[in-house]
Amino acid sequence: MAINIKRKAIRFTPDPKRVITRFFMPGNQERSRSLIYKVLHTSSEDRQKVFNQILRNFSNRHRNITRVFENNFENVKENVRELGIDPDTLDIEKKLIIGSYFTMEFSIEATAFFNPSIVEDPYQGDLLPGQKRIIVSFRATGEGHISSLVFRSGIIDENNKLTFKPAKGLVDVPEIITRYIYEKSAFLNKLKEMKIKKDVINLVMNQLGDHFIYGELQAATENVMRKKNLSITRKKVVQAIKWLAISHYEVMFSLDTAISERVLFPISYSEKNGIEDARFVRFSNEDGSIIYYATYTAYDGYSILPKLIETKDFYHFKVVPLHGEHAQHKGMALFPRKIKGEYAMLSRLDGMNNYVMFSDNINLWLKAKKIQEPVYPWELVQIGNAGSPIETEHGWLVITHGVGPMCTYCLGASLLGLDNPTKIIGRLKEPLLIANEEEREGYVPNVVYSCGSLLNNGELIIPYGMSDYAASFAGVSLDELIHQLLPSS
């Protein structure tokens, strides 16, 4: 029997007006020095005229454009020194103008706005009876198919009607906190998992203590790079060590930003081509405290690195790679609490089947058990999860995705045992949601995909991406869905 799923009259589409600034390097170092030389030898009158025009055109599009220019000037100070000029002797106007030439705008949503995940907002004050404040994350994609993570704030009422605040006009990137403390043993293990095993690793790591900060690692790598006759292969390994280091970071947004203004744009080399498909979950610790986690896929254009986001307030975010032999593929989703004293995670570690992983360390995943293989025609290519499991009295409700003929992506559902989530209680034989005629056209046709749902007032609210282009929402009665999943008595 078909399940009655209701599409909601809400749609999010890409908005090319939402822009951030990025550092821009126009070619090689020689070209950069030439540009700086030309700027410094422009007449004071012309420089002032250009700078006034820049401020008129861009100061209302960004929170503090002069701070951006100043920061980007800092990125090219060495080029200034190479011209025989002490950069600290330049007045602020020259620094800002130089910085403006090394700045560009990037439209974070120009291509697509999709694959949403929904959670309760940490703040639930100032609401009417029956209302709940929610946060929805989206994968926003711009030029070059570079993806970032963005948010929208909304309210769901007692009738499960969704309303969202209009997105603010400005978009803000966070301040990066660089003093991250690394544990040497975990760092070495991750290099091993990445199959980076050259002896040059010891030349770097033997200079460091059991715990170290990025600046210490940077000094150690520079010492090694100064060695004569260092082969190209060993230089690449040293670079890989630095790339792994900068895949750990913390960021902080200004407290005066609305959540729609905050964007997590790729920072580390491991994610330079995108932050993909974040699956957020509201996690309950054993002491009753709440923290929000999200697993996502970092993509550098060639390979992927599963990573974990941690936040309590959606202002301060900590980002680290996931470690362990089973933390090597896309599509991980954390359970919202520990099970028998261990963290639990859904994964698709072989790219085709569903697994449950267990660990006493949220960053290290070594134990996994396969629980599902593709069975039905609509999922024979592969199956995976579509977000973190949702706890019900009957078991863990998991929204799944399946890939069938013509690479069509559909959503399904499964029910897992509460105390033993490796036990399958039931699964849908037919898709729960499949792209209709309106939804099947997009950047990648014939796809519906979700990264996390929410249970509210007896209805499962499923946000979903439409053909990797736009996003919408659907609702289904929990009782009806559970009835279909439970074995017949």
C-alpha positions in Angstrom: 0.0 0.0 0.0 1.4 3.4 -1.0 2.2 5.8 1.8 0.5 9.2 1.8 3.4 11.7 1.6 2.6 15.4 1.3 4.8 17.9 -0.4 4.9 21.3 1.3 4.6 24.6 -0.6 8.1 25.8 0.3 11.0 25.9 -2.1 14.5 27.2 -1.8 16.4 28.1 -5.1 19.8 29.5 -5.8 20.3 33.2 -5.3 23.4 34.6 -7.2 23.2 37.8 -5.2 24.6 36.2 -2.1 28.3 36.8 -2.3 31.4 36.5 -0.1 34.9 37.8 -0.7 37.8 35.5 -1.5 41.6 36.0 -1.8 42.5 36.4 -5.5 46.0 35.5 -6.8 46.4 36.8 -10.4 48.9 34.3 -11.7 52.4 33.5 -10.4 54.5 35.4 -7.9 56.3 37.5 -10.6 52.9 38.7 -12.0 51.8 39.5 -8.4 54.9 41.6 -7.8 54.4 43.4 -11.1 50.8 44.3 -10.1 51.9 45.6 -6.7 54.6 47.7 -8.4 52.1 49.2 -10.9 49.7 50.1 -8.1 52.4 51.8 -6.0 53.5 53.8 -9.1 50.0 55.0 -9.9 49.5 58.7 -9.0 48.0 59.5 -5.6 45.1 61.1 -7.3 44.3 58.1 -9.5 44.6 55.8 -6.5 42.2 57.9 -4.4 39.7 58.0 -7.3 39.9 54.2 -7.7 39.6 53.5 -4.0 36.6 55.8 -3.6 34.9 53.9 -6.5 35.6 50.6 -4.9 34.1 51.7 -1.6 31.0 53.0 -3.4 30.5 49.7 -5.3 31.3 47.2 -2.6 31.0 48.6 0.9 27.2 47.9 1.0 27.7 44.3 -0.2 30.1 43.2 2.6 30.3 43.8 6.4 33.7 45.3 6.6 35.3 45.5 3.1 38.3 47.5 4.3 39.2 44.7 6.8 39.0 42.2 3.9 41.4 44.4 1.9 43.8 44.7 4.9 43.8 40.9 5.4 44.5 40.2 1.8 47.3 42.8 1.8 48.8 40.7 4.6 48.8 37.7 2.2 51.1 39.4 -0.2 53.4 41.3 2.1 56.3 39.0 1.0 55.7 40.1 -2.6 56.1 43.7 -1.4 59.4 42.9 0.4 60.7 41.2 -2.8 60.3 44.6 -4.5 62.7 46.0 -1.9 60.0 47.8 0.0 59.2 47.4 3.7 55.5 46.8 3.7 55.1 48.3 7.2 56.2 51.7 5.9 53.2 51.9 3.5 50.3 54.0 4.6 46.9 52.4 5.2 45.5 53.7 1.9 48.2 52.0 -0.2 47.7 48.8 1.8 44.0 48.8 1.3 44.2 49.5 -2.4 46.8 46.7 -2.9 44.5 44.4 -1.0 41.6 45.3 -3.2 43.5 44.0 -6.3 43.9 40.7 -4.5 40.2 40.3 -3.7 37.3 38.9 -5.6 33.7 38.2 -5.0 32.3 34.7 -5.1 28.6 33.9 -5.5 28.1 31.0 -3.1 24.7 30.0 -4.4 25.0 30.7 -8.0 24.7 27.1 -9.2 22.6 25.2 -6.7 21.0 25.2 -3.2 20.2 21.7 -2.1 20.6 18.6 0.1 19.2 20.0 3.4 19.4 18.8 7.0 17.0 20.0 9.7 17.5 20.2 13.5 16.0 22.0 16.5 17.5 25.4 17.1 19.5 25.6 20.4 17.3 28.7 21.3 13.6 27.9 21.8 12.5 31.1 23.6 10.0 33.7 22.4 7.7 31.2 20.8 3.9 30.7 20.8 2.5 27.5 22.2 3.1 24.5 19.9 5.9 26.3 18.0 9.4 25.0 17.6 12.3 27.0 16.2 14.4 25.1 13.6 17.7 25.4 11.7 18.1 24.0 8.2 21.5 23.6 6.7 22.0 23.5 2.9 24.7 22.7 0.5 25.2 25.8 -1.6 27.2 25.5 -4.8 28.8 28.3 -6.8 31.3 28.8 -9.6 33.6 25.8 -10.3 31.1 23.5 -8.4 32.6 24.6 -5.1 30.2 23.8 -2.3 29.8 25.6 1.1 27.5 25.1 4.1 24.8 27.7 4.7 21.8 28.0 7.1 18.3 29.2 7.3 16.1 29.8 10.4 12.5 28.9 10.6 9.5 28.0 12.8 7.3 24.9 12.7 3.9 25.2 14.4 1.5 22.7 16.0 0.1 21.9 12.6 3.6 21.3 11.2 3.4 24.4 9.0 6.8 25.8 8.2 7.7 29.4 7.9 11.2 30.8 7.4 12.8 34.1 8.0 13.9 35.9 4.8 17.7 35.6 4.3 19.6 38.7 5.2 21.3 40.6 2.4 24.9 40.2 3.7 26.9 37.0 3.9 29.7 36.6 6.4 32.7 34.3 6.7 34.0 33.5 10.2 37.3 34.3 11.9 39.7 31.3 11.8 41.1 30.2 15.1 44.5 28.9 14.3 45.8 27.6 17.6 44.5 24.1 17.3 46.3 21.5 19.4 47.1 18.2 17.6 47.8 14.8 19.2 50.8 13.2 17.5 49.6 9.6 17.7 46.2 10.3 16.1 47.9 12.5 13.5 50.3 9.7 12.6 47.5 7.2 12.4 45.6 9.4 10.0 48.6 9.6 7.7 48.8 5.8 7.7 45.1 5.6 6.8 45.7 8.0 4.0 48.5 5.6 2.8 51.2 8.2 3.4 54.1 6.2 4.7 57.3 7.7 3.4 60.3 7.9 5.8 60.3 11.7 5.5 57.3 11.7 8.0 59.7 10.9 10.8 62.0 13.8 9.8 59.0 16.1 10.5 57.3 14.4 13.4 60.4 13.7 15.4 60.8 17.4 15.9 57.4 17.6 17.7 56.2 16.6 21.1 53.2 14.3 21.9 51.0 17.4 21.4 51.7 20.3 19.1 50.2 23.4 17.5 50.1 24.3 13.8 53.0 26.8 14.1 55.3 24.2 15.5 54.4 21.8 12.7 54.9 24.5 10.2 58.4 25.2 11.5 59.2 21.5 11.4 58.1 21.1 7.8 60.1 24.2 6.8 63.2 22.7 8.4 62.8 19.6 6.4 62.0 21.4 3.1 65.3 23.3 3.5 67.3 20.0 3.3 69.3 19.6 0.1 68.5 16.8 -2.3 65.0 16.3 -1.0 63.2 14.4 -3.7 60.0 15.5 -5.4 58.1 12.6 -3.8 59.3 13.5 -0.3 58.4 17.1 -0.9 54.9 16.0 -1.8 54.7 14.0 1.4 55.7 17.0 3.5 53.0 19.0 1.7 50.5 16.3 2.5 51.4 16.6 6.2 50.6 20.3 6.1 47.4 19.6 4.2 46.3 17.2 6.9 47.1 19.7 9.6 45.0 22.5 8.1 42.1 20.1 7.8 41.7 20.6 11.6 40.4 24.1 12.4 38.0 26.2 14.5 36.0 29.2 13.3 33.9 31.8 15.1 31.2 34.1 13.6 30.4 37.5 14.9 27.6 37.5 17.5 25.7 40.2 15.5 25.3 37.9 12.5 21.9 36.3 11.7 22.2 32.6 11.0 21.4 33.2 7.3 24.4 35.4 7.1 26.8 32.6 8.2 28.6 30.5 5.6 31.1 27.8 6.2 33.3 28.1 3.1 36.1 25.6 2.4 39.2 26.6 4.5 41.5 23.6 4.3 43.2 22.1 1.3 41.3 18.8 1.8 38.0 20.6 1.1 39.1 23.2 -1.4 36.6 21.9 -3.9 33.7 21.7 -1.5 32.0 21.0 1.8 29.4 18.4 0.7 26.2 17.0 2.3 26.5 17.9 6.0 24.2 15.6 8.1 23.4 17.5 11.3 22.2 15.8 14.5 21.2 17.2 17.9 23.2 14.9 20.2 22.2 14.2 23.8 25.2 13.5 26.0 24.9 11.1 28.9 25.0 14.0 31.4 21.9 15.6 29.7 23.9 18.3 27.9 23.2 18.9 24.2 25.8 19.4 21.4 25.3 19.5 17.6 27.4 17.3 15.3 27.5 17.1 11.6 29.4 14.7 9.4 30.3 15.9 5.9 32.5 15.1 2.9 35.5 17.3 2.3 36.5 17.2 -1.4 39.8 18.5 -2.9 38.9 17.8 -6.5 40.4 14.3 -6.6 39.8 12.6 -3.2 37.4 12.8 -0.3 38.0 13.1 3.5 35.2 12.5 5.9 35.1 15.2 8.6 33.1 16.1 11.7 31.7 19.5 12.7 31.0 20.3 16.4 29.0 23.3 17.7 26.8 24.2 20.6 25.5 27.5 19.3 26.0 27.7 15.5 28.5 30.6 16.1 31.6 28.6 17.1 32.4 25.6 15.0 35.2 23.0 15.5 36.1 20.9 12.5 38.3 17.7 12.5 38.9 14.7 10.2 37.3 11.4 11.1 39.9 8.7 11.8 39.8 4.9 11.5 39.9 2.3 8.7 36.1 2.6 8.3 36.0 6.4 8.2 37.0 6.5 4.5 33.8 7.0 2.5 30.8 9.3 2.0 27.5 9.2 3.7 28.1 8.9 7.5 25.3 9.8 9.9 25.7 9.9 13.7 23.0 8.4 16.0 21.6 11.2 18.3 22.9 9.5 21.5 25.2 6.7 22.6 24.0 3.1 22.6 25.2 0.9 25.4 28.0 3.4 26.2 29.3 3.7 22.6 28.8 6.2 19.8 27.0 4.7 16.8 27.2 5.8 13.2 25.5 4.8 10.0 27.9 4.6 7.0 28.3 3.3 3.5 31.9 2.4 3.8 32.1 0.2 0.7 30.1 2.7 -1.4 27.1 0.3 -1.9 25.7 -1.1 1.4 24.6 0.2 4.7 26.7 -0.3 7.8 26.5 0.5 11.5 29.8 1.5 13.2 30.5 1.7 16.9 33.2 3.5 18.8 34.0 4.8 22.3 35.8 7.7 20.6 33.7 9.9 18.3 36.7 10.7 16.1 38.0 7.1 15.6 36.0 4.4 13.9 37.3 0.8 13.7 34.3 -1.4 14.2 31.6 -1.9 11.6 28.8 -4.3 10.7 27.0 -4.5 7.4 23.2 -4.3 8.0 21.7 -3.8 4.5 22.3 -4.6 0.9 20.4 -3.4 -2.1 17.3 -5.6 -2.6 14.6 -3.8 -4.5 14.8 -2.6 -8.1 14.8 1.1 -7.1 18.0 0.7 -5.0 20.0 -2.0 -6.8 22.9 0.3 -7.7 23.5 1.4 -4.1 21.8 2.3 -0.8 22.7 4.7 1.9 21.3 6.8 4.6 19.6 10.2 4.2 20.4 11.6 7.6 20.8 10.6 11.2 18.4 8.0 12.7 15.4 9.3 14.6 14.4 7.5 17.9 10.8 6.3 18.1 9.2 3.9 20.6 9.3 1.2 17.9 12.9 1.5 16.9 15.4 3.8 15.1 13.7 5.3 12.1 16.2 5.7 9.2 15.4 7.5 6.0 17.5 5.9 3.3 18.3 6.7 -0.3 18.5 4.2 -3.1 19.9 4.4 -6.6 18.2 2.5 -9.4 17.9 2.5 -13.2 18.9 5.6 -15.1 20.8 6.7 -11.9 17.5 7.7 -10.3 17.8 8.6 -6.6 14.8 7.8 -4.4 14.1 8.0 -0.6 13.1 5.0 1.4 12.9 4.1 5.0 14.0 1.4 7.5 13.5 0.6 11.1 16.4 -0.6 13.3 16.4 -2.1 16.8 16.7 0.4 19.6 19.2 -1.5 21.7 20.7 -3.3 18.7 20.6 -1.1 15.6 22.3 -3.8 13.6 18.9 -5.6 13.7 16.6 -4.7 10.8 13.0 -4.6 12.0 11.6 -3.6 8.7 12.2 -1.7 5.4 10.0 -0.2 2.7 9.6 -2.3 -0.4 8.7 0.8 -2.5 10.2 4.3 -2.5 8.9 6.8 0.1 9.6 9.7 -2.2 10.6 9.9 -5.9 11.2 13.0 -8.0 8.0 14.1 -9.8 7.9 15.8 -13.2 8.6 19.2 -11.6 11.5 18.0 -9.5 13.3 15.8 -11.9 14.9 18.6 -13.9 18.1 20.2 -12.5 21.8 20.1 -12.3 21.7 16.3 -11.9 18.3 15.0 -13.1 16.0 12.5 -11.4 17.4 12.9 -7.9 15.7 13.5 -4.5 18.2 13.4 -1.6 18.0 14.4 2.1 20.6 14.9 4.8 18.4 14.8 7.9 14.7 14.8 8.9 12.8 16.0 12.0 9.9 14.4 13.9 7.3 16.9 15.1 3.7 16.5 16.4 3.3 13.0 14.9 4.7 13.9 11.5 8.1 13.3 9.9 9.3 16.4 8.2 11.7 15.5 5.4 13.7 18.3 3.7 15.1 17.2 0.4 17.1 18.4 -2.5 15.7 18.3 -6.0 18.0 17.2 -8.8 21.0 18.8 -7.1 19.6 22.3 -7.8 16.9 23.4 -5.4 15.3 22.2 -2.1 11.8 21.6 -0.7 10.0 19.8 2.2 7.6 16.9 2.5 5.7 15.4 5.5 4.5 11.9 6.3 2.5 10.6 9.2 4.8 8.7 11.6 2.0 6.2 12.5 1.4 5.4 8.9 5.1 5.0 8.2 5.8 2.8 11.2 2.7 0.7 10.4 4.3 0.0 7.0 7.7 -0.8 8.6 6.6 -3.1 11.4 6.3 -6.9 10.5 2.7 -8.1 10.1 1.3 -9.7 13.2 
